[in-house]
Amino acid sequence: MRRTFNSLSRDHIDRSVDTWANSYVDDSASLRPLTYDLIVRMLSETRKRGANTNVFVTGYDTFAVLSTLFMNFVRYLPMGETQVSFGVNGVQTAEGINAGIRVASINGIPVIQTQDIPVGSGSGEVGYIYALDTTDTEGYGLPRLAFSLLRPLEYFETREFLLLNKFVVKGAFRIVGETVARYLPGQGKIRDITS
């Protein structure tokens, strides 16, 4: 199904008008503790919208809260670890391959931690939890959420004493790209949570 903007003069998506572009956001008027039910509800709601959630992204502070949710005395642990490999198209499972990085998982979905997760302004509030769909369910050869490479990775190195003011070798990597979302309703977020 093809989506069109409501106004031809706009070059952006106004989510208050273009509701087809809204992702699932679980927010609250007040802070609430993070629970397993919130995570399950987000997975359920994004799957109703057609998502194939294959990665969670959250901050270090939220991951610490997540790890306290699942105690050792529980028989069934929904939080474990899984093996993944990273590529240009995001996180992909590494089943059948003896390579990859071991990461935590919830219900078999990898949980990636990063310092770049936004945190609300409330006292004691922890970072958001994102449920992302980076799969190519339709088979178009393009993932639903991906990093689009505009300029390949380059490495620059210099030994110029006059620039560095010492006898050393300095190097830097540069890559140019942008995040492209091709299926916005399949992405989810939990916010307004506290430990």
matplotlib code that plots the C-alpha trace (Angstrom):
import matplotlib.pyplot as plt

x = [0.0, 1.5, 1.4, 1.2, 1.6, -1.6, -0.1, 2.2, 3.9, 5.4, 8.7, 8.5, 6.1, 3.8, 2.8, -0.1, -1.7, 0.0, -1.0, 0.1, 3.7, 3.3, 5.4, 4.2, 5.0, 4.1, 4.3, 2.7, 1.7, 3.8, 6.9, 6.3, 8.5, 9.9, 8.1, 8.2, 4.5, 5.5, 8.0, 5.5, 2.8, 5.2, 6.1, 2.4, 1.4, 4.2, 3.5, -0.2, 1.1, 3.1, 6.5, 9.1, 11.0, 14.5, 16.5, 16.0, 18.2, 18.5, 20.8, 23.2, 21.0, 17.9, 19.8, 20.8, 17.1, 16.3, 18.8, 17.2, 13.8, 14.9, 16.1, 17.9, 15.1, 12.7, 12.5, 11.9, 14.3, 13.1, 16.3, 19.4, 22.1, 22.2, 24.8, 24.5, 26.6, 26.6, 26.6, 25.6, 21.9, 22.0, 21.8, 21.4, 21.3, 24.3, 22.6, 24.7, 27.8, 30.5, 31.2, 29.5, 29.3, 27.4, 24.8, 21.9, 18.5, 14.9, 12.7, 15.5, 15.6, 19.1, 19.4, 22.0, 23.3, 24.4, 25.2, 23.2, 19.7, 17.6, 16.5, 13.5, 13.7, 12.0, 14.0, 15.1, 14.0, 16.0, 16.6, 14.0, 13.7, 13.4, 12.0, 13.3, 12.5, 15.5, 14.2, 13.5, 10.1, 8.8, 11.9, 12.7, 16.4, 16.1, 15.5, 12.7, 15.1, 18.8, 21.8, 22.1, 25.7, 26.4, 30.2, 32.2, 34.5, 37.7, 40.9, 43.1, 46.6, 49.2, 52.7, 53.1, 55.1, 53.9, 50.2, 50.5, 53.4, 55.0, 56.5, 53.4, 51.1, 47.4, 44.6, 40.9, 38.0, 35.2, 31.9, 28.9, 25.4, 21.9, 19.3, 16.4, 13.1, 11.0, 8.3, 7.6, 4.6, 6.8, 9.1, 8.3, 9.4, 8.8, 9.4, 8.6, 10.1, 12.1, 14.0]
y = [0.0, 3.4, 6.2, 9.9, 13.1, 15.1, 18.3, 18.4, 21.6, 19.8, 18.0, 16.3, 14.1, 15.8, 13.0, 14.9, 14.8, 11.8, 9.2, 6.3, 7.3, 7.0, 4.4, 2.8, 4.9, 3.7, 6.8, 8.0, 11.2, 10.2, 8.1, 4.4, 1.5, -0.7, -4.0, -7.1, -6.4, -3.1, -4.9, -7.6, -5.0, -3.1, -6.3, -7.2, -3.8, -3.5, -7.1, -6.1, -3.3, -5.9, -5.6, -8.3, -6.8, -8.2, -5.9, -3.8, -0.7, 1.0, 2.9, 1.5, 2.8, 1.1, -2.1, -2.2, -1.9, -4.6, -7.0, -6.7, -7.6, -11.2, -12.9, -16.2, -17.9, -17.8, -21.1, -19.5, -16.7, -14.6, -12.6, -14.6, -14.1, -14.6, -14.5, -11.7, -10.3, -6.6, -5.4, -2.4, -3.6, -3.6, -6.5, -9.9, -13.3, -15.6, -18.9, -21.7, -19.6, -19.8, -16.1, -13.0, -11.2, -12.5, -10.0, -10.1, -11.0, -10.8, -13.5, -14.3, -10.6, -9.1, -6.1, -3.6, -0.9, 2.6, 5.9, 7.8, 6.9, 9.9, 10.2, 12.2, 15.2, 13.4, 12.7, 9.1, 8.6, 6.1, 6.0, 4.9, 1.3, 1.0, -2.1, -1.9, -3.9, -4.1, -7.1, -7.3, -9.0, -7.9, -9.2, -5.9, -6.1, -3.1, -3.4, -1.7, 0.3, 0.7, 2.8, 4.1, 4.5, 7.7, 7.7, 4.6, 4.3, 6.2, 6.3, 9.4, 9.5, 12.1, 12.3, 16.1, 17.5, 21.0, 20.0, 17.7, 19.5, 16.2, 13.2, 10.9, 9.3, 10.3, 8.7, 9.2, 7.3, 9.0, 7.6, 9.4, 8.0, 8.4, 6.3, 5.4, 4.1, 2.4, 1.0, 3.5, 1.7, -1.3, 0.6, 1.0, 2.9, 2.8, 6.1, 7.7, 4.8, 4.8, 2.2]
z = [0.0, -1.0, 1.5, 0.5, 2.4, 3.1, 1.7, -1.4, -0.1, 2.9, 2.6, 6.0, 7.9, 10.4, 12.7, 14.1, 10.6, 9.0, 11.7, 9.5, 10.3, 14.1, 15.9, 19.1, 22.1, 25.6, 27.8, 31.0, 32.7, 35.7, 36.2, 36.7, 37.5, 34.7, 34.6, 32.4, 31.5, 29.9, 27.7, 26.7, 26.0, 23.7, 21.8, 21.5, 20.2, 17.7, 16.4, 16.0, 13.7, 11.6, 13.3, 13.6, 16.5, 16.4, 18.7, 21.8, 22.3, 25.7, 28.0, 30.6, 33.4, 32.0, 31.4, 35.1, 36.0, 33.4, 34.9, 38.4, 37.0, 36.3, 39.5, 39.8, 41.8, 38.9, 37.0, 33.6, 32.7, 29.8, 30.1, 28.9, 26.3, 22.6, 19.9, 17.2, 14.4, 13.4, 9.9, 7.8, 8.1, 11.9, 14.3, 12.7, 14.5, 14.1, 14.2, 12.9, 12.9, 15.5, 15.4, 16.8, 20.0, 23.1, 24.3, 26.7, 25.4, 26.5, 25.0, 22.5, 21.3, 21.7, 24.1, 22.9, 25.4, 24.3, 26.0, 23.4, 24.7, 25.7, 29.3, 30.5, 32.8, 35.8, 39.0, 39.0, 35.4, 33.3, 29.6, 27.1, 25.7, 21.9, 20.1, 16.6, 13.5, 11.2, 9.2, 5.5, 5.9, 2.5, 0.6, -1.1, -0.2, 2.1, 5.9, 7.6, 9.7, 8.6, 8.3, 4.7, 3.7, 1.8, 1.9, 2.8, 5.8, 5.3, 7.4, 7.6, 9.2, 9.8, 11.2, 10.7, 13.6, 12.9, 13.1, 16.2, 18.0, 18.8, 17.1, 17.0, 14.5, 14.7, 12.8, 12.4, 10.8, 8.9, 7.6, 6.3, 6.4, 7.8, 9.5, 7.2, 8.5, 5.9, 8.2, 11.0, 12.6, 13.4, 15.8, 19.5, 22.5, 26.3, 28.2, 31.5, 33.5, 36.7, 38.7]

ax = plt.figure().add_subplot(projection="3d")
ax.plot(x, y, z, "-o")
ax.set_aspect("equal")
plt.show()
